[in-house]
Amino acid sequence: ETISEAGRSAYAGSTAADFDAMGESLDETVAAFYFFCTDEAPNAGTARHWVIISWVPDLAKVRDKMLYSSSRDDLRKTLGMGYFPTDYYANEKSDMTWATYSKGLERNDAPLSATEQLQKEEAMMERDTSIRSNAMKAIEFGMSEDVKSNLVAFKAGDVNLVELSLTTEETVALASSHTLDEAGLQAV
């Protein structure tokens, strides 16, 4: 059994409207995972905030209910828990509205003492560092042709430093490419 992409949709105007539209389109007999970006406007240089939504309707097959419920944590760990600080479970269409989702967040955002905040951050760091090294293979980033050609040059030994960056469009871009001597490499 594998998890595969069944579809995607582009940002249509507001996070609330997109979430509500997703909820309206759900099949009440088929379980599914949804990855939903909660950022209205992502900040340059920062990772987007995503939520994994487990849609496991009451009318889904019992086997599917068991599979989706038991694989949610593994999926989150494999993809990187730091990328998905929130997950959401729903089994009725009425649960799949922005208003209902937001109310759940408000309950989870109760004020924490400084000690509680530190404990929460430490727990997240421990979980993030236990992620398998192959976790990022599951998330694809597009690469421009100049990135590909510079990586080929690096592999061939024509350059010995290729600096890459991630763009706000979630693609890999070439920041710089150099052939440096040993002193130059040590300075980097």
C-alpha positions as CSV (number, residue, x, y, z in Angstrom):
1,E,0.0,0.0,0.0
2,T,1.2,3.4,-0.9
3,I,0.1,7.0,-0.5
4,S,-0.2,8.8,-3.8
5,E,-1.4,12.2,-4.9
6,A,-5.0,12.2,-6.1
7,G,-5.1,15.9,-6.9
8,R,-4.2,19.5,-5.9
9,S,-5.7,22.9,-6.1
10,A,-4.2,26.4,-6.2
11,Y,-4.8,29.1,-3.7
12,A,-8.1,30.8,-4.6
13,G,-8.3,33.9,-2.5
14,S,-8.4,33.2,1.2
15,T,-7.4,30.3,3.5
16,A,-10.9,30.1,5.0
17,A,-12.6,30.0,1.6
18,D,-10.1,27.3,0.4
19,F,-10.6,25.2,3.5
20,D,-14.4,25.5,3.2
21,A,-14.3,24.6,-0.5
22,M,-12.2,21.5,0.3
23,G,-14.7,20.5,2.9
24,E,-17.6,20.8,0.4
25,S,-15.8,18.5,-2.1
26,L,-15.2,15.6,0.2
27,D,-16.5,12.1,-0.6
28,E,-18.3,10.8,2.5
29,T,-17.4,7.2,1.7
30,V,-13.6,7.6,1.0
31,A,-10.9,8.2,3.6
32,A,-8.1,10.5,2.6
33,F,-5.2,12.6,3.8
34,Y,-5.1,16.3,2.8
35,F,-2.1,18.7,3.1
36,F,-3.4,22.2,3.6
37,C,-1.3,25.3,3.8
38,T,-2.6,27.7,6.4
39,D,-0.5,30.7,5.3
40,E,-2.5,33.6,3.8
41,A,0.8,35.1,2.5
42,P,4.0,33.2,3.2
43,N,6.9,35.3,4.3
44,A,10.0,35.2,2.2
45,G,12.7,33.0,3.7
46,T,10.4,31.2,6.1
47,A,8.8,27.8,5.8
48,R,5.1,27.6,5.2
49,H,2.8,26.3,7.8
50,W,1.0,23.1,6.8
51,V,-1.6,20.9,8.4
52,I,-2.2,17.2,7.7
53,I,-5.9,16.6,7.7
54,S,-7.1,13.0,8.2
55,W,-10.5,12.7,6.6
56,V,-11.9,9.4,7.8
57,P,-15.7,9.5,7.3
58,D,-18.1,7.2,9.2
59,L,-19.2,5.7,5.9
60,A,-15.7,4.7,4.8
61,K,-14.7,1.0,4.7
62,V,-13.6,-0.3,8.1
63,R,-10.2,-1.4,6.7
64,D,-9.6,2.1,5.3
65,K,-10.6,3.7,8.7
66,M,-8.0,1.5,10.4
67,L,-5.3,2.2,7.8
68,Y,-5.7,6.0,7.8
69,S,-6.0,6.2,11.6
70,S,-2.9,4.1,12.2
71,S,-0.7,5.7,9.5
72,R,-1.3,9.4,10.3
73,D,1.6,9.7,12.8
74,D,4.0,7.7,10.6
75,L,3.2,10.0,7.7
76,R,3.8,13.1,9.8
77,K,7.1,11.7,11.1
78,T,8.3,10.6,7.6
79,L,7.6,14.0,6.0
80,G,9.1,15.9,9.0
81,M,7.1,16.9,12.0
82,G,8.5,20.4,11.9
83,Y,6.8,21.0,8.6
84,F,3.4,19.9,10.0
85,P,3.1,21.4,13.5
86,T,-0.6,20.7,13.4
87,D,-2.8,17.8,12.4
88,Y,-6.5,17.6,12.2
89,Y,-8.9,14.7,12.3
90,A,-12.4,14.9,10.9
91,N,-15.1,12.3,10.2
92,E,-18.1,14.5,9.4
93,K,-18.4,17.2,6.8
94,S,-19.5,19.6,9.5
95,D,-16.0,19.2,11.0
96,M,-14.5,20.4,7.7
97,T,-15.2,24.1,7.9
98,W,-12.7,26.8,8.6
99,A,-14.8,28.0,11.6
100,T,-14.7,24.5,13.2
101,Y,-11.0,24.0,12.5
102,S,-10.2,27.5,13.9
103,K,-12.2,26.8,17.1
104,G,-10.1,23.7,17.6
105,L,-6.9,25.8,17.3
106,E,-8.1,28.3,19.8
107,R,-8.5,25.6,22.4
108,N,-5.0,24.3,21.7
109,D,-3.4,27.8,21.9
110,A,-4.1,28.4,25.6
111,P,-1.4,30.6,27.2
112,L,1.6,28.6,28.4
113,S,4.0,29.5,31.2
114,A,7.7,30.0,30.2
115,T,8.5,26.5,31.6
116,E,5.6,24.9,29.6
117,Q,6.7,26.7,26.4
118,L,10.3,25.4,26.8
119,Q,9.0,21.9,27.5
120,K,6.8,22.0,24.3
121,E,9.7,23.3,22.2
122,E,12.1,20.7,23.6
123,A,9.6,17.9,22.8
124,M,9.3,19.2,19.2
125,M,13.1,19.3,18.8
126,E,13.4,15.8,20.1
127,R,10.8,14.6,17.6
128,D,12.4,16.6,14.7
129,T,15.9,15.2,15.3
130,S,14.6,11.6,15.3
131,I,13.3,11.8,11.8
132,R,14.9,9.4,9.4
133,S,17.5,11.0,7.0
134,N,15.4,10.0,4.0
135,A,12.4,12.0,5.0
136,M,13.0,14.9,2.6
137,K,12.9,12.5,-0.4
138,A,9.1,12.6,-0.1
139,I,8.8,16.3,-0.8
140,E,9.7,17.3,-4.4
141,F,11.1,20.7,-5.3
142,G,11.4,21.8,-8.9
143,M,14.9,22.7,-10.1
144,S,15.8,25.2,-12.8
145,E,18.0,24.2,-15.7
146,D,20.9,26.3,-14.3
147,V,20.8,24.3,-11.0
148,K,20.8,21.0,-12.9
149,S,23.7,22.1,-15.2
150,N,25.8,23.3,-12.2
151,L,25.2,20.1,-10.3
152,V,26.4,18.2,-13.3
153,A,29.5,20.5,-13.4
154,F,30.0,19.8,-9.7
155,K,29.8,16.1,-10.2
156,A,32.3,16.3,-13.1
157,G,34.7,18.3,-10.9
158,D,34.4,21.5,-13.0
159,V,33.3,23.5,-9.9
160,N,33.7,22.6,-6.3
161,L,31.1,24.9,-4.7
162,V,27.4,25.1,-5.7
163,E,25.2,27.2,-3.4
164,L,21.5,26.6,-3.7
165,S,18.5,28.3,-2.1
166,L,14.8,27.6,-1.8
167,T,12.5,30.2,-3.3
168,T,9.1,31.3,-2.0
169,E,7.6,29.4,-4.9
170,E,9.1,26.2,-3.3
171,T,11.7,25.6,-6.0
172,V,15.4,25.2,-5.9
173,A,17.4,28.1,-7.3
174,L,21.1,28.7,-8.0
175,A,22.6,31.2,-5.6
176,S,26.2,30.8,-6.8
177,S,28.7,28.4,-8.3
178,H,32.5,28.7,-7.9
179,T,35.7,27.0,-8.3
180,L,37.7,27.9,-5.1
181,D,41.1,26.9,-3.9
182,E,41.5,25.3,-0.5
183,A,41.8,28.6,1.3
184,G,38.6,29.8,-0.4
185,L,36.7,26.7,0.6
186,Q,37.8,27.0,4.2
187,A,36.6,30.6,4.3
188,V,33.2,29.5,3.2
